[in-house]
Amino acid sequence: VPRMITLTYGAGVGLAALAGVLAAPVYSVNPSMGANFIITVFAVVVIGGMGSIMGSIVTGFAMGLIEGLTKVIYPPASAVVIFVVMVLVLLTRPSGLFGRA
């Protein structure tokens, strides 16, 4: 168990480092650069279903596509579209799309 915890922690740190390296050329690097994404990430996890890894992955791709298309069609609505989808999903399926009831 301690080895599995260590490997899981190491994989999480590695993924966080990779995300930072990939985001650095696009966004300015500063200590609070993750604060811009945390609300969107929370919405993606809630839409996908709490505790569902596959739900978070599928929802992340879908929300990225929806937000990108919204930026092309009507840019002012791109910041709101994820939360509108979150409200609609929570009204129809309170446990999320892939969550267990």
A tleap script that builds the chain and sets N, CA, C and O, in Angstrom:
source leaprc.protein.ff14SB
mol = sequence {
  NVAL PRO ARG MET ILE THR LEU THR TYR GLY
  ALA GLY VAL GLY LEU ALA ALA LEU ALA GLY
  VAL LEU ALA ALA PRO VAL TYR SER VAL ASN
  PRO SER MET GLY ALA ASN PHE ILE ILE THR
  VAL PHE ALA VAL VAL VAL ILE GLY GLY MET
  GLY SER ILE MET GLY SER ILE VAL THR GLY
  PHE ALA MET GLY LEU ILE GLU GLY LEU THR
  LYS VAL ILE TYR PRO PRO ALA SER ALA VAL
  VAL ILE PHE VAL VAL MET VAL LEU VAL LEU
  LEU THR ARG PRO SER GLY LEU PHE GLY ARG
  CALA
}
set mol.1.N position { 0.820 -1.199 0.000 }
set mol.1.CA position { 0.000 0.000 0.000 }
set mol.1.C position { 0.868 1.269 0.000 }
set mol.1.O position { 0.585 2.185 -0.773 }
set mol.2.N position { 1.914 1.357 0.839 }
set mol.2.CA position { 2.735 2.583 0.792 }
set mol.2.C position { 3.389 2.812 -0.579 }
set mol.2.O position { 3.524 3.954 -1.018 }
set mol.3.N position { 3.786 1.747 -1.243 }
set mol.3.CA position { 4.388 1.900 -2.567 }
set mol.3.C position { 3.350 2.409 -3.569 }
set mol.3.O position { 3.663 3.251 -4.411 }
set mol.4.N position { 2.119 1.904 -3.482 }
set mol.4.CA position { 1.062 2.354 -4.392 }
set mol.4.C position { 0.723 3.830 -4.138 }
set mol.4.O position { 0.488 4.586 -5.081 }
set mol.5.N position { 0.699 4.229 -2.878 }
set mol.5.CA position { 0.449 5.638 -2.552 }
set mol.5.C position { 1.559 6.514 -3.121 }
set mol.5.O position { 1.292 7.578 -3.678 }
set mol.6.N position { 2.801 6.066 -2.982 }
set mol.6.CA position { 3.939 6.819 -3.503 }
set mol.6.C position { 3.877 6.922 -5.019 }
set mol.6.O position { 4.125 7.990 -5.578 }
set mol.7.N position { 3.545 5.814 -5.694 }
set mol.7.CA position { 3.452 5.839 -7.154 }
set mol.7.C position { 2.302 6.729 -7.627 }
set mol.7.O position { 2.444 7.448 -8.617 }
set mol.8.N position { 1.174 6.687 -6.934 }
set mol.8.CA position { 0.040 7.531 -7.296 }
set mol.8.C position { 0.385 9.002 -7.112 }
set mol.8.O position { 0.078 9.833 -7.967 }
set mol.9.N position { 1.017 9.311 -6.006 }
set mol.9.CA position { 1.430 10.691 -5.751 }
set mol.9.C position { 2.426 11.151 -6.824 }
set mol.9.O position { 2.315 12.263 -7.341 }
set mol.10.N position { 3.383 10.303 -7.151 }
set mol.10.CA position { 4.372 10.638 -8.178 }
set mol.10.C position { 3.731 10.852 -9.537 }
set mol.10.O position { 4.126 11.756 -10.272 }
set mol.11.N position { 2.735 10.023 -9.883 }
set mol.11.CA position { 2.048 10.184 -11.162 }
set mol.11.C position { 1.262 11.499 -11.178 }
set mol.11.O position { 1.225 12.185 -12.199 }
set mol.12.N position { 0.638 11.849 -10.056 }
set mol.12.CA position { -0.095 13.116 -9.975 }
set mol.12.C position { 0.825 14.309 -10.113 }
set mol.12.O position { 0.500 15.266 -10.815 }
set mol.13.N position { 1.960 14.264 -9.456 }
set mol.13.CA position { 2.935 15.354 -9.553 }
set mol.13.C position { 3.476 15.456 -10.980 }
set mol.13.O position { 3.662 16.554 -11.504 }
set mol.14.N position { 3.725 14.307 -11.599 }
set mol.14.CA position { 4.208 14.304 -12.983 }
set mol.14.C position { 3.194 14.907 -13.950 }
set mol.14.O position { 3.561 15.667 -14.846 }
set mol.15.N position { 1.914 14.567 -13.767 }
set mol.15.CA position { 0.876 15.132 -14.627 }
set mol.15.C position { 0.714 16.631 -14.394 }
set mol.15.O position { 0.483 17.384 -15.340 }
set mol.16.N position { 0.832 17.066 -13.143 }
set mol.16.CA position { 0.756 18.498 -12.847 }
set mol.16.C position { 1.929 19.239 -13.484 }
set mol.16.O position { 1.758 20.338 -14.011 }
set mol.17.N position { 3.105 18.648 -13.437 }
set mol.17.CA position { 4.273 19.267 -14.066 }
set mol.17.C position { 4.111 19.345 -15.580 }
set mol.17.O position { 4.454 20.354 -16.196 }
set mol.18.N position { 3.586 18.276 -16.174 }
set mol.18.CA position { 3.352 18.273 -17.618 }
set mol.18.C position { 2.324 19.336 -18.002 }
set mol.18.O position { 2.491 20.022 -19.011 }
set mol.19.N position { 1.271 19.475 -17.213 }
set mol.19.CA position { 0.266 20.502 -17.481 }
set mol.19.C position { 0.875 21.895 -17.384 }
set mol.19.O position { 0.551 22.768 -18.190 }
set mol.20.N position { 1.753 22.114 -16.411 }
set mol.20.CA position { 2.415 23.405 -16.280 }
set mol.20.C position { 3.322 23.710 -17.456 }
set mol.20.O position { 3.374 24.845 -17.931 }
set mol.21.N position { 4.038 22.697 -17.927 }
set mol.21.CA position { 4.932 22.893 -19.074 }
set mol.21.C position { 4.127 23.189 -20.332 }
set mol.21.O position { 4.523 24.029 -21.140 }
set mol.22.N position { 2.991 22.497 -20.504 }
set mol.22.CA position { 2.179 22.732 -21.693 }
set mol.22.C position { 1.439 24.070 -21.640 }
set mol.22.O position { 1.181 24.671 -22.683 }
set mol.23.N position { 1.096 24.539 -20.450 }
set mol.23.CA position { 0.370 25.801 -20.319 }
set mol.23.C position { 1.293 27.010 -20.348 }
set mol.23.O position { 0.838 28.114 -20.650 }
set mol.24.N position { 2.567 26.838 -20.045 }
set mol.24.CA position { 3.493 27.968 -19.941 }
set mol.24.C position { 3.611 28.779 -21.232 }
set mol.24.O position { 3.635 30.007 -21.155 }
set mol.25.N position { 3.685 28.162 -22.416 }
set mol.25.CA position { 3.789 28.997 -23.623 }
set mol.25.C position { 2.517 29.768 -23.954 }
set mol.25.O position { 2.576 30.786 -24.643 }
set mol.26.N position { 1.373 29.300 -23.473 }
set mol.26.CA position { 0.103 29.922 -23.825 }
set mol.26.C position { -0.268 31.020 -22.837 }
set mol.26.O position { -0.749 32.080 -23.238 }
set mol.27.N position { -0.047 30.772 -21.546 }
set mol.27.CA position { -0.430 31.706 -20.490 }
set mol.27.C position { 0.822 32.228 -19.796 }
set mol.27.O position { 1.862 31.569 -19.798 }
set mol.28.N position { 0.721 33.393 -19.213 }
set mol.28.CA position { 1.866 33.928 -18.483 }
set mol.28.C position { 2.084 33.097 -17.215 }
set mol.28.O position { 1.127 32.738 -16.529 }
set mol.29.N position { 3.311 32.805 -16.921 }
set mol.29.CA position { 3.650 31.977 -15.774 }
set mol.29.C position { 3.753 32.851 -14.532 }
set mol.29.O position { 4.548 33.789 -14.481 }
set mol.30.N position { 2.937 32.530 -13.533 }
set mol.30.CA position { 2.987 33.211 -12.250 }
set mol.30.C position { 2.481 32.251 -11.176 }
set mol.30.O position { 1.902 31.217 -11.511 }
set mol.31.N position { 2.680 32.557 -9.925 }
set mol.31.CA position { 2.286 31.621 -8.871 }
set mol.31.C position { 0.790 31.324 -8.801 }
set mol.31.O position { 0.400 30.267 -8.305 }
set mol.32.N position { -0.034 32.214 -9.277 }
set mol.32.CA position { -1.481 31.989 -9.191 }
set mol.32.C position { -2.103 31.647 -10.542 }
set mol.32.O position { -3.283 31.921 -10.762 }
set mol.33.N position { -1.335 31.059 -11.440 }
set mol.33.CA position { -1.862 30.789 -12.775 }
set mol.33.C position { -2.913 29.690 -12.780 }
set mol.33.O position { -3.689 29.616 -13.733 }
set mol.34.N position { -2.979 28.842 -11.778 }
set mol.34.CA position { -3.986 27.792 -11.738 }
set mol.34.C position { -5.337 28.266 -11.263 }
set mol.34.O position { -6.336 27.571 -11.448 }
set mol.35.N position { -5.387 29.442 -10.651 }
set mol.35.CA position { -6.649 29.960 -10.125 }
set mol.35.C position { -7.650 30.250 -11.242 }
set mol.35.O position { -8.858 30.209 -11.009 }
set mol.36.N position { -7.175 30.538 -12.434 }
set mol.36.CA position { -8.068 30.812 -13.554 }
set mol.36.C position { -8.818 29.555 -14.005 }
set mol.36.O position { -9.928 29.649 -14.529 }
set mol.37.N position { -8.219 28.390 -13.802 }
set mol.37.CA position { -8.787 27.151 -14.318 }
set mol.37.C position { -9.572 26.361 -13.288 }
set mol.37.O position { -10.327 25.463 -13.661 }
set mol.38.N position { -9.423 26.658 -12.021 }
set mol.38.CA position { -9.957 25.799 -10.980 }
set mol.38.C position { -11.487 25.741 -10.999 }
set mol.38.O position { -12.060 24.690 -10.711 }
set mol.39.N position { -12.157 26.843 -11.329 }
set mol.39.CA position { -13.619 26.839 -11.367 }
set mol.39.C position { -14.112 26.027 -12.559 }
set mol.39.O position { -15.097 25.298 -12.443 }
set mol.40.N position { -13.446 26.142 -13.693 }
set mol.40.CA position { -13.817 25.355 -14.864 }
set mol.40.C position { -13.575 23.871 -14.615 }
set mol.40.O position { -14.392 23.037 -15.004 }
set mol.41.N position { -12.476 23.541 -13.977 }
set mol.41.CA position { -12.179 22.142 -13.664 }
set mol.41.C position { -13.218 21.576 -12.698 }
set mol.41.O position { -13.637 20.427 -12.841 }
set mol.42.N position { -13.631 22.369 -11.727 }
set mol.42.CA position { -14.682 21.932 -10.807 }
set mol.42.C position { -15.974 21.647 -11.561 }
set mol.42.O position { -16.633 20.641 -11.296 }
set mol.43.N position { -16.345 22.518 -12.495 }
set mol.43.CA position { -17.560 22.301 -13.280 }
set mol.43.C position { -17.464 21.035 -14.113 }
set mol.43.O position { -18.447 20.304 -14.232 }
set mol.44.N position { -16.306 20.761 -14.689 }
set mol.44.CA position { -16.119 19.552 -15.492 }
set mol.44.C position { -16.269 18.303 -14.628 }
set mol.44.O position { -16.900 17.334 -15.048 }
set mol.45.N position { -15.699 18.316 -13.434 }
set mol.45.CA position { -15.803 17.158 -12.541 }
set mol.45.C position { -17.250 16.952 -12.097 }
set mol.45.O position { -17.713 15.814 -12.015 }
set mol.46.N position { -17.955 18.015 -11.815 }
set mol.46.CA position { -19.359 17.898 -11.398 }
set mol.46.C position { -20.215 17.385 -12.545 }
set mol.46.O position { -21.084 16.541 -12.328 }
set mol.47.N position { -19.995 17.869 -13.749 }
set mol.47.CA position { -20.771 17.407 -14.896 }
set mol.47.C position { -20.489 15.940 -15.181 }
set mol.47.O position { -21.411 15.173 -15.458 }
set mol.48.N position { -19.228 15.547 -15.117 }
set mol.48.CA position { -18.862 14.160 -15.394 }
set mol.48.C position { -19.327 13.197 -14.334 }
set mol.48.O position { -19.558 12.024 -14.630 }
set mol.49.N position { -19.473 13.656 -13.102 }
set mol.49.CA position { -19.877 12.794 -12.002 }
set mol.49.C position { -18.733 12.665 -11.010 }
set mol.49.O position { -17.620 12.286 -11.374 }
set mol.50.N position { -19.014 12.980 -9.767 }
set mol.50.CA position { -17.978 12.911 -8.738 }
set mol.50.C position { -17.472 11.474 -8.614 }
set mol.50.O position { -18.265 10.544 -8.464 }
set mol.51.N position { -16.178 11.298 -8.677 }
set mol.51.CA position { -15.576 9.981 -8.531 }
set mol.51.C position { -15.469 9.190 -9.816 }
set mol.51.O position { -14.972 8.064 -9.790 }
set mol.52.N position { -15.907 9.724 -10.924 }
set mol.52.CA position { -15.853 9.017 -12.200 }
set mol.52.C position { -14.709 9.584 -13.041 }
set mol.52.O position { -14.798 10.692 -13.570 }
set mol.53.N position { -13.648 8.814 -13.151 }
set mol.53.CA position { -12.484 9.253 -13.940 }
set mol.53.C position { -12.862 9.363 -15.413 }
set mol.53.O position { -12.549 10.356 -16.070 }
set mol.54.N position { -13.539 8.333 -15.927 }
set mol.54.CA position { -13.922 8.353 -17.339 }
set mol.54.C position { -14.893 9.498 -17.616 }
set mol.54.O position { -14.823 10.123 -18.674 }
set mol.55.N position { -15.795 9.780 -16.683 }
set mol.55.CA position { -16.720 10.897 -16.851 }
set mol.55.C position { -15.993 12.226 -16.929 }
set mol.55.O position { -16.356 13.092 -17.724 }
set mol.56.N position { -14.962 12.391 -16.101 }
set mol.56.CA position { -14.190 13.632 -16.134 }
set mol.56.C position { -13.419 13.779 -17.440 }
set mol.56.O position { -13.308 14.880 -17.979 }
set mol.57.N position { -12.891 12.679 -17.943 }
set mol.57.CA position { -12.131 12.735 -19.202 }
set mol.57.C position { -13.051 13.080 -20.364 }
set mol.57.O position { -12.754 13.981 -21.148 }
set mol.58.N position { -14.165 12.367 -20.476 }
set mol.58.CA position { -15.107 12.610 -21.574 }
set mol.58.C position { -15.687 14.015 -21.481 }
set mol.58.O position { -15.795 14.715 -22.488 }
set mol.59.N position { -16.060 14.425 -20.273 }
set mol.59.CA position { -16.629 15.751 -20.083 }
set mol.59.C position { -15.599 16.835 -20.363 }
set mol.59.O position { -15.947 17.877 -20.919 }
set mol.60.N position { -14.344 16.619 -19.994 }
set mol.60.CA position { -13.299 17.593 -20.284 }
set mol.60.C position { -13.132 17.829 -21.773 }
set mol.60.O position { -13.028 18.971 -22.222 }
set mol.61.N position { -13.107 16.741 -22.539 }
set mol.61.CA position { -13.004 16.894 -23.992 }
set mol.61.C position { -14.243 17.583 -24.561 }
set mol.61.O position { -14.131 18.468 -25.409 }
set mol.62.N position { -15.427 17.176 -24.092 }
set mol.62.CA position { -16.664 17.761 -24.606 }
set mol.62.C position { -16.767 19.240 -24.249 }
set mol.62.O position { -17.151 20.054 -25.089 }
set mol.63.N position { -16.432 19.588 -23.028 }
set mol.63.CA position { -16.523 20.994 -22.623 }
set mol.63.C position { -15.481 21.843 -23.343 }
set mol.63.O position { -15.749 22.999 -23.670 }
set mol.64.N position { -14.314 21.296 -23.592 }
set mol.64.CA position { -13.308 22.016 -24.372 }
set mol.64.C position { -13.793 22.292 -25.786 }
set mol.64.O position { -13.587 23.379 -26.325 }
set mol.65.N position { -14.436 21.301 -26.377 }
set mol.65.CA position { -14.984 21.471 -27.722 }
set mol.65.C position { -16.127 22.485 -27.720 }
set mol.65.O position { -16.188 23.357 -28.587 }
set mol.66.N position { -17.026 22.371 -26.754 }
set mol.66.CA position { -18.161 23.305 -26.680 }
set mol.66.C position { -17.678 24.730 -26.423 }
set mol.66.O position { -18.164 25.672 -27.049 }
set mol.67.N position { -16.726 24.893 -25.507 }
set mol.67.CA position { -16.215 26.236 -25.219 }
set mol.67.C position { -15.476 26.823 -26.421 }
set mol.67.O position { -15.594 28.014 -26.707 }
set mol.68.N position { -14.715 25.984 -27.119 }
set mol.68.CA position { -14.008 26.456 -28.309 }
set mol.68.C position { -14.949 26.882 -29.415 }
set mol.68.O position { -14.736 27.911 -30.058 }
set mol.69.N position { -15.995 26.090 -29.642 }
set mol.69.CA position { -16.975 26.469 -30.663 }
set mol.69.C position { -17.738 27.722 -30.266 }
set mol.69.O position { -18.077 28.543 -31.119 }
set mol.70.N position { -18.008 27.873 -28.978 }
set mol.70.CA position { -18.700 29.071 -28.513 }
set mol.70.C position { -17.822 30.310 -28.705 }
set mol.70.O position { -18.329 31.384 -29.028 }
set mol.71.N position { -16.508 30.165 -28.508 }
set mol.71.CA position { -15.600 31.306 -28.731 }
set mol.71.C position { -15.580 31.728 -30.187 }
set mol.71.O position { -15.379 32.904 -30.490 }
set mol.72.N position { -15.787 30.779 -31.094 }
set mol.72.CA position { -15.811 31.112 -32.518 }
set mol.72.C position { -17.135 31.765 -32.899 }
set mol.72.O position { -17.158 32.740 -33.651 }
set mol.73.N position { -18.239 31.226 -32.378 }
set mol.73.CA position { -19.568 31.701 -32.767 }
set mol.73.C position { -19.950 32.991 -32.037 }
set mol.73.O position { -20.346 33.972 -32.666 }
set mol.74.N position { -19.827 32.982 -30.693 }
set mol.74.CA position { -20.226 34.149 -29.895 }
set mol.74.C position { -19.284 34.256 -28.695 }
set mol.74.O position { -19.581 33.704 -27.635 }
set mol.75.N position { -18.152 34.955 -28.838 }
set mol.75.CA position { -17.113 34.985 -27.799 }
set mol.75.C position { -17.551 35.424 -26.402 }
set mol.75.O position { -17.038 34.863 -25.433 }
set mol.76.N position { -18.460 36.383 -26.227 }
set mol.76.CA position { -18.825 36.763 -24.849 }
set mol.76.C position { -19.491 35.633 -24.052 }
set mol.76.O position { -19.449 35.642 -22.822 }
set mol.77.N position { -20.097 34.672 -24.732 }
set mol.77.CA position { -20.793 33.588 -24.031 }
set mol.77.C position { -19.875 32.429 -23.674 }
set mol.77.O position { -20.310 31.492 -23.005 }
set mol.78.N position { -18.625 32.467 -24.099 }
set mol.78.CA position { -17.747 31.316 -23.877 }
set mol.78.C position { -17.424 31.083 -22.404 }
set mol.78.O position { -17.154 29.950 -22.005 }
set mol.79.N position { -17.449 32.124 -21.605 }
set mol.79.CA position { -17.166 31.964 -20.176 }
set mol.79.C position { -18.371 31.435 -19.418 }
set mol.79.O position { -18.224 30.936 -18.303 }
set mol.80.N position { -19.546 31.533 -19.993 }
set mol.80.CA position { -20.777 31.157 -19.299 }
set mol.80.C position { -21.290 29.791 -19.727 }
set mol.80.O position { -22.020 29.144 -18.976 }
set mol.81.N position { -20.921 29.343 -20.920 }
set mol.81.CA position { -21.524 28.139 -21.494 }
set mol.81.C position { -21.277 26.897 -20.627 }
set mol.81.O position { -22.156 26.040 -20.534 }
set mol.82.N position { -20.130 26.781 -20.006 }
set mol.82.CA position { -19.838 25.613 -19.173 }
set mol.82.C position { -20.767 25.569 -17.970 }
set mol.82.O position { -21.219 24.496 -17.570 }
set mol.83.N position { -21.051 26.720 -17.399 }
set mol.83.CA position { -21.915 26.748 -16.219 }
set mol.83.C position { -23.381 26.534 -16.585 }
set mol.83.O position { -24.147 25.987 -15.791 }
set mol.84.N position { -23.771 26.960 -17.775 }
set mol.84.CA position { -25.125 26.673 -18.246 }
set mol.84.C position { -25.290 25.165 -18.442 }
set mol.84.O position { -26.307 24.590 -18.054 }
set mol.85.N position { -24.286 24.533 -19.047 }
set mol.85.CA position { -24.326 23.075 -19.221 }
set mol.85.C position { -24.342 22.385 -17.859 }
set mol.85.O position { -25.059 21.402 -17.675 }
set mol.86.N position { -23.562 22.886 -16.908 }
set mol.86.CA position { -23.536 22.287 -15.572 }
set mol.86.C position { -24.906 22.369 -14.909 }
set mol.86.O position { -25.357 21.397 -14.302 }
set mol.87.N position { -25.566 23.506 -15.017 }
set mol.87.CA position { -26.901 23.653 -14.421 }
set mol.87.C position { -27.892 22.704 -15.090 }
set mol.87.O position { -28.698 22.070 -14.409 }
set mol.88.N position { -27.838 22.601 -16.417 }
set mol.88.CA position { -28.753 21.707 -17.127 }
set mol.88.C position { -28.528 20.252 -16.748 }
set mol.88.O position { -29.484 19.501 -16.558 }
set mol.89.N position { -27.263 19.853 -16.639 }
set mol.89.CA position { -26.964 18.465 -16.256 }
set mol.89.C position { -27.404 18.203 -14.827 }
set mol.89.O position { -27.979 17.150 -14.549 }
set mol.90.N position { -27.150 19.129 -13.914 }
set mol.90.CA position { -27.544 18.915 -12.524 }
set mol.90.C position { -29.060 18.908 -12.342 }
set mol.90.O position { -29.567 18.250 -11.433 }
set mol.91.N position { -29.790 19.628 -13.191 }
set mol.91.CA position { -31.247 19.586 -13.114 }
set mol.91.C position { -31.804 18.252 -13.617 }
set mol.91.O position { -32.811 17.765 -13.103 }
set mol.92.N position { -31.153 17.666 -14.617 }
set mol.92.CA position { -31.647 16.405 -15.171 }
set mol.92.C position { -31.040 15.177 -14.490 }
set mol.92.O position { -31.741 14.199 -14.233 }
set mol.93.N position { -29.747 15.228 -14.203 }
set mol.93.CA position { -29.060 14.109 -13.534 }
set mol.93.C position { -28.207 14.660 -12.395 }
set mol.93.O position { -27.060 15.047 -12.622 }
set mol.94.N position { -28.736 14.704 -11.189 }
set mol.94.CA position { -28.005 15.320 -10.070 }
set mol.94.C position { -26.674 14.647 -9.733 }
set mol.94.O position { -25.815 15.277 -9.116 }
set mol.95.N position { -26.483 13.394 -10.120 }
set mol.95.CA position { -25.211 12.716 -9.831 }
set mol.95.C position { -24.192 12.901 -10.947 }
set mol.95.O position { -23.096 12.347 -10.857 }
set mol.96.N position { -24.508 13.660 -11.998 }
set mol.96.CA position { -23.597 13.867 -13.106 }
set mol.96.C position { -23.888 12.885 -14.227 }
set mol.96.O position { -24.713 11.984 -14.078 }
set mol.97.N position { -23.207 13.064 -15.347 }
set mol.97.CA position { -23.478 12.203 -16.488 }
set mol.97.C position { -23.036 10.766 -16.279 }
set mol.97.O position { -23.731 9.841 -16.700 }
set mol.98.N position { -21.904 10.564 -15.643 }
set mol.98.CA position { -21.379 9.224 -15.448 }
set mol.98.C position { -21.412 8.799 -13.971 }
set mol.98.O position { -20.895 7.739 -13.618 }
set mol.99.N position { -22.005 9.606 -13.135 }
set mol.99.CA position { -22.058 9.300 -11.695 }
set mol.99.C position { -23.107 8.251 -11.381 }
set mol.99.O position { -24.040 8.026 -12.153 }
set mol.100.N position { -22.937 7.619 -10.240 }
set mol.100.CA position { -23.897 6.611 -9.800 }
set mol.100.C position { -24.947 7.292 -8.943 }
set mol.100.O position { -24.639 8.157 -8.123 }
set mol.101.N position { -26.183 6.890 -9.147 }
set mol.101.CA position { -27.291 7.491 -8.373 }
set mol.101.C position { -27.371 6.915 -6.980 }
set mol.101.O position { -28.239 7.305 -6.199 }
savepdb mol mol.pdb
quit
